[in-house]
Amino acid sequence: MSIIDAALRTPGSAFVKNILPAGTYKCQILDADLMRFYWGRSGVWGLMYVPTVRLVDMIPTGDPEIDETWTSGLEALGDWRRITKKYTMKIEVPGYAERIELGGIANNLNFPLRLTTPRWEELVSDKRGNPIMHPQASRFYLPARESATGVASGFVVDTLGLTPLPDADLEALITATLDRMLAVTFVHRQPNPQYEPRVEVENTSSV
């Protein structure tokens, strides 16, 4: 029997979809992009911080039964420490014939930063020429002079442990996040029972 004949006799039960087990992982930021985003319901256009993270290690729960099941699930994936995640999405956008890849939703990992005019034609600024940030941009970084407590805060500071210069521009802030470590909690969500569960980011924290 040839290997082709043998392969053709592979039972259907052998086809298994392995999915990253839910849990909290130590991750490293390999890359980060400033990507376009569009929120159709509110009609908001802008630019978003979207990192690519690599799984470095699992952070055990301390429950032997849960951690053993988790470890078995990871072993089924093979070399899972090479897995990377970048949360984007392809959607239909008004004015474009084809679906466009944009920054996606990843709680406390992707951050909307700058607002733009429709179809990302221009950055939005006030009458004095000052940049208008997305209302959630302070979750990414809030310098000390803008903070009610007088202490810098946000993802860059609280999660990544960075101390950027007060006048650091957006490029410098994004570059500073590269290679930094953080904890990312992944969960399984299945909005539609007709489709497989998807791995989403529930939260991030410092390590």
N, C-alpha and C positions, 0 to 999 in steps of 0.2 A: 504494500500500500504506500503510495506517495505521500509526502507531507501535505500536499494540496488536498488529497482525499481524506487524510486524517483531520485536517483543519475543517473541512466541510461537515464533518460529523460532530463538531463541537456543539454540545447541547445549549439550548437557549438559556438554561438556568445559570450558565457560566457568565452571562452578561450582567455585570454588577456596576452600578454607578456609585463610586466612592465620593463622599463629600467631606469637606473639612469639618471635623467635630466642633461643635459649639464650645466656647470656653474663652479664657483670657490668655493671650500670648504676649511674650516679649517680642517686639518688632523693631526693625531698623528702617529708617527712612532712606531709601536708595536714591530717590529722585523726587522732584516736586515741580509742578507746572502751574502756570497761571492760565486756566482754561475758561472758555466762554460758558455761561450758563443762561438758561431761560426758564422762567417760571410762568407757565401759561395762564394759570388761574388768576394770578395777580398782575400779569403783564409786565414782569420785571426782567430786565436784561442786565447782564453784568459779567464780571470776571471773578473767578473762584480759585482759591488755593487747593490743588489736588495732588497729594503725595502718592508715591508708590512705596509700599512697605513690604519688607521681606520678613517672613516668620523666622525667628531666631530660636525660640524655646517656648515650651508650655509653662504656664504658671499654675502649679497644682492647687487644687481646692483644699487638700488636706483630708478629703474623704477617700479612703482606699478603694472603695467600690467604684465611685465615680471616676477617679483618676485611672484605674485599671481599664475601664471601658474606654475612656478617652485615649489612653495610650494605644490600645488595640486598634481603634479607629485611625489613629495617625500612622501606625505601622502598615495598614492596608493601603495608604497613599504612597508608600515608598519613601523616597528622600524628601520628606515634607518640609525640611528646612530650606529648600530651594523655592518654595511657593512664594509668589509675590501677589499683592492685591493692589489694584488701583480702581477706584470707584468712579466710573463714567457711565453714560447712557446714550443710546442713539434714539432720538425722538424727531417727530415732525415739527418743524418750526415755520411759522407764517412767512411767506416770501421765498421759501426754498423748495425746490422740486424734490430733493432727496433728504432722507433722514440725516441728521447731523449728530456727530459725537460731541457731547458736552459733559461738563462736570456733573457728577451725580450726587445723591444724598448719602452721606456717611457721617453719622452723628459725632461731632467733636473731632473729626479727622479732616473732612473737607470744609472749607470756610468761604462763603461769599464775601468779597472784599470791596471791589470798586463797582459802582453803577455806571452803565453806559446808556446811550440812546438806543432806540430799536435797531435790531440787526447789527449791533456792536459797531456802529459807525464812528461814534466819538465817546470819549470819557465825559462824564457829567461833572461839572464844577459849579460853584456858586458865582455870584456876580463879581466877587473879588478874585476869582480864579482859583479859589481853594478847592481841592478835590472833595467830592461828596462820596463818602464811604457808604457801603451797605450797613443798615442798622445792626447787623450781627457781626460786623468786622471787629468790634472790640472784644469779641470772644477769641479772636485769633491773637490780637495784641492791643493792649491799652497802655500807653506810656504813663509814667508816674505823674507828669504834669496835668494829665487829663483825668486822673483817677481821683475819686472823692477821698480815698484813703492816703493819697500821696505815694502809693506803692504801685509799681508796674504789675500788670496781671495779664491773663489770657493764656492760650495754648502754648505760645512761644516761651512764656515764663514759667507757668505753673506745671505744665505737662513735660516740656522738654528741658526745663532747668536753665534756660539761656538768660543772659543779662545784656540785652542789646543796648547800644547807645541810644539816648533819647531821640536823636534826629536821624536814626537809621531809616533809609528809604525802604520801599516794599521789596525791591530786588535784594537788598542786603538781608532783610528779615527772612525771605524765602531761602536764600543761600545758606543762612545760618542753621536752618533746620535740617540740612542734609547730614546724613550719617548719625543723627541723634536717635536714641533709643526711647521707646515708650511702650506702655501696655495697651493692647487693643482687645476689647471684648467682642467676639463674634457670636452672633445668634443665628438660628435658622428661622426664616419666615416663609410662609406659604400663603400668599394672598389669594391665589387661585388654586383650588384642589386639583385642577386638571394638569398643573405643572409641578415640576420637582421643587422642593424647598430651595430657597436661595440663601446664601451666606451674606448677612448684612452686619454692619458695625453698630453695636449698641452704645458703646462709649469708649473713651480713652482715658488713661491716667498716667502718672509718672511711674518710673521704675527705680 
